[in-house]
Amino acid sequence: MSAPPGTLSTLGLPSSTVTDARTGPGDVLRVTVFGQPDLSAEVGVNDKGILTLPLIGGIDVNGLTTSEIGKKIARALRDGDFLKNPEVSVEIVQLRSQMVSVLGEVSRPGRYPIPGHISVLELIAIAGGLTQNADQTVTLLRRDNDPKKSESDLRIPILLGETDVTDRKKLDVEMQPGDVIYVNKKKQFYIHGEVNRPGAYPMEPEMNVMRAISLGGGMTQRASKRRIYINREVPDKGIQSTKAALTDPVQPGDVVFVDESLF
């Protein structure tokens, strides 16, 4: 059963995609020592990155892959003279340490594990892709305790479909634990009154009143070019209505109203 719209959920990936993930505090691992059921168990990694197992006690697994952990456990069993040739398999049951969030206008917003190296575009695809209301601007939010970094360093806007080489590199940036990808909602304006197709329309670069009217199907026969108004919300002043010329700019959220002629 799917979650209600807008619900933030933790979503998993196929087990084959997390075999190369690096473990950390909060992860739950299934350790299997072949032929030794008493030594096999599902155990959690504590807040210091330590995994505690029978006989060998605690071992540091922070930042290691499952294959590296398996080799480390086997070596500890061999060096402690518990088993001569131990065969150890390690699987990730729950990957909680290496998580990123994908929010906003995607089909399945939620928290996802990082399966090794993964890019912005790949995460959006895993989250079901963009919705019809998605803007082409994605914001990467990254937490960092470095006081030398400004807010702009940690809040990175990315334009999808951008052909510039520098911006394309951002789409392939390696995600870090705690990253948040936010897909913005498409910016719109509204046009009403004496136009053939009134309604909401997506913003375009350098949008003006003439282009807005064109997107609205043009004026009706009753329309007046001298009675066009822009209703715009102004901070601390509420909605302000001003008379507009065809060349006046239109901003996101504006309501362009074309009034009828008096004669």
C-alpha positions in Angstrom: 0.0 0.0 0.0 1.5 3.4 -1.0 1.9 6.2 1.4 -0.5 9.2 1.3 0.7 12.1 -0.9 3.2 14.3 0.8 4.3 11.6 3.3 8.0 11.5 3.9 9.1 7.9 4.0 12.3 5.9 4.1 12.6 3.9 0.9 14.9 1.0 0.3 16.9 -0.1 -2.8 17.4 -3.6 -4.1 19.9 -5.5 -2.0 22.3 -5.8 -4.9 22.7 -2.0 -5.1 23.9 -1.6 -1.5 26.7 -4.2 -1.4 29.3 -1.5 -2.0 27.8 1.0 0.5 30.0 2.0 3.4 28.6 1.3 6.8 28.4 3.6 9.8 26.6 4.2 13.1 23.0 3.0 13.2 23.4 0.4 10.4 22.2 -3.1 11.0 24.3 -6.0 9.5 23.7 -9.7 9.1 26.9 -11.6 9.7 26.9 -15.3 8.6 29.8 -17.5 9.5 29.4 -20.6 7.4 29.0 -23.8 9.4 28.9 -21.9 12.6 25.3 -20.8 13.4 26.2 -19.8 16.9 28.6 -17.1 15.5 26.1 -15.8 13.0 23.8 -12.9 14.0 22.1 -9.7 13.0 23.9 -6.9 14.9 23.8 -3.1 14.9 26.7 -0.7 14.5 26.9 1.5 17.6 27.4 5.3 17.6 31.2 4.9 17.5 31.1 2.6 14.5 31.8 -0.6 16.5 30.2 -3.9 15.7 30.2 -6.4 18.6 30.2 -10.1 17.8 30.5 -13.4 19.8 34.1 -14.5 20.7 35.9 -11.6 18.9 34.1 -8.7 20.7 34.0 -5.3 19.1 35.5 -4.4 15.8 35.6 -1.0 14.1 33.6 -1.2 10.8 33.0 2.6 10.3 33.4 3.4 6.6 34.0 -0.2 5.5 32.1 -2.1 2.8 30.4 -5.4 3.5 33.2 -7.3 1.8 35.9 -5.5 3.9 33.9 -6.2 7.1 33.7 -9.9 6.2 37.5 -10.1 5.7 38.1 -8.3 8.9 35.8 -10.7 10.9 37.4 -13.7 9.3 40.9 -12.5 10.2 39.8 -11.9 13.8 38.4 -15.4 14.1 41.6 -16.9 12.5 44.0 -14.8 14.6 42.1 -15.6 17.8 42.4 -19.3 17.0 38.7 -19.7 17.0 38.5 -21.1 13.4 41.2 -22.2 11.0 39.6 -21.1 7.7 36.5 -19.1 8.5 34.2 -18.1 5.6 32.2 -15.0 6.5 29.4 -13.3 4.6 28.1 -9.8 5.6 24.9 -8.2 4.3 23.3 -4.9 5.1 19.9 -5.3 6.6 19.3 -1.6 7.3 21.4 1.2 5.9 20.8 4.2 8.2 24.1 6.0 8.3 24.5 6.7 4.5 21.2 8.4 3.8 20.1 11.3 1.6 16.7 12.9 1.2 14.9 13.8 -2.0 12.1 16.2 -1.4 9.7 18.4 -3.4 8.3 17.7 -6.9 9.3 14.1 -7.3 7.0 11.1 -7.5 8.4 9.3 -4.3 9.9 11.9 -1.9 11.7 10.3 1.0 15.0 9.2 2.4 17.3 6.9 0.4 20.5 5.0 1.1 23.6 5.9 -0.9 24.7 2.8 -2.8 28.3 3.8 -3.4 28.7 6.7 -5.9 25.4 8.2 -7.0 24.6 11.5 -8.8 21.8 14.0 -8.5 20.1 12.7 -11.7 20.3 9.1 -10.5 18.7 9.9 -7.2 15.9 11.8 -8.9 15.3 8.8 -11.1 15.3 6.4 -8.1 12.7 8.8 -6.5 10.4 8.1 -9.4 11.4 11.1 -11.5 9.9 14.6 -11.7 6.2 15.5 -11.3 4.4 17.6 -13.9 4.7 20.6 -11.5 8.5 20.3 -11.2 10.7 23.2 -12.1 14.0 22.7 -13.9 15.8 24.1 -10.9 17.0 21.6 -8.2 18.6 22.7 -5.0 21.3 20.6 -3.3 21.4 21.3 0.4 24.6 20.1 2.2 25.3 20.3 5.9 28.9 21.2 6.8 30.4 22.4 10.1 33.2 24.3 8.4 32.8 27.9 9.5 34.7 29.2 6.5 31.9 28.0 4.2 29.1 30.5 3.4 25.4 29.6 3.0 25.8 29.8 -0.8 28.5 27.0 -0.6 26.0 24.7 1.2 23.0 25.7 -0.9 23.8 24.8 -4.5 21.2 25.5 -7.3 21.4 23.1 -10.2 19.6 23.7 -13.5 18.5 20.4 -15.1 19.3 20.2 -18.8 22.0 22.8 -18.6 24.6 22.2 -21.2 27.4 24.3 -19.6 30.2 21.9 -18.6 30.6 23.4 -15.1 27.0 23.0 -14.3 26.9 19.5 -15.8 29.6 18.5 -13.2 27.1 19.4 -10.5 24.7 16.8 -11.8 27.3 14.1 -11.3 28.5 15.3 -7.9 28.9 12.5 -5.4 26.2 12.6 -2.8 27.3 12.8 0.9 25.4 11.5 3.9 22.8 14.0 5.1 22.5 15.7 1.7 19.1 17.0 0.7 18.0 17.3 -2.9 15.0 19.6 -3.2 13.1 19.8 -6.5 11.4 23.2 -6.7 7.9 23.7 -7.8 7.4 25.2 -11.3 7.1 29.0 -11.1 3.8 30.2 -12.7 1.9 33.4 -13.5 -1.8 33.7 -14.1 -3.8 35.5 -16.8 -7.5 36.3 -16.6 -10.1 38.5 -18.2 -10.6 39.1 -21.9 -8.2 36.4 -23.2 -9.1 33.3 -25.1 -7.3 30.8 -22.7 -7.3 32.2 -19.2 -5.4 30.2 -16.6 -2.0 29.4 -15.0 1.1 29.3 -17.2 4.8 28.5 -16.5 7.2 31.3 -16.3 9.7 31.9 -19.1 12.9 34.0 -19.1 12.3 37.7 -19.6 8.5 37.2 -19.5 6.5 40.4 -20.3 2.8 41.2 -20.6 2.8 40.8 -24.4 4.2 37.2 -24.1 1.7 36.4 -21.2 -1.2 37.5 -23.4 0.1 35.4 -26.3 0.3 32.3 -24.0 -3.2 33.0 -23.0 -4.4 32.7 -26.6 -4.5 36.4 -27.3 -7.1 39.0 -26.5 -10.8 38.7 -27.2 -12.7 41.2 -29.4 -13.9 42.9 -26.2 -10.5 43.4 -24.7 -8.8 46.8 -24.2 -5.1 47.2 -24.7 -5.3 50.3 -22.4 -6.9 48.4 -19.5 -4.4 45.8 -18.6 -3.5 45.3 -15.0 -0.9 43.3 -13.0 -1.9 42.2 -9.6 1.2 41.4 -7.6 1.8 40.5 -3.9 4.2 43.0 -2.3 5.9 42.1 1.0 4.2 43.9 3.9 1.7 45.6 1.6 -0.4 42.8 0.3 -1.8 42.6 -3.2 -1.1 45.7 -5.3 -2.8 46.4 -8.7 -1.0 48.5 -11.2 -1.8 49.5 -14.8 0.6 47.7 -17.2 2.0 48.3 -20.7 2.6 45.4 -23.1 6.4 45.6 -22.5 6.2 45.5 -18.7 7.8 42.5 -17.0 5.8 39.7 -15.4 7.0 38.1 -12.2 6.3 34.6 -10.7 2.9 34.7 -9.0 1.6 37.7 -10.9 -2.0 37.8 -12.1 -2.3 39.6 -15.4 -5.9 40.9 -15.9 -7.1 42.1 -19.3 -10.2 44.2 -18.8 -12.9 44.8 -21.4 -13.2 48.0 -23.5 -15.6 50.6 -22.2 -16.9 51.3 -25.7 
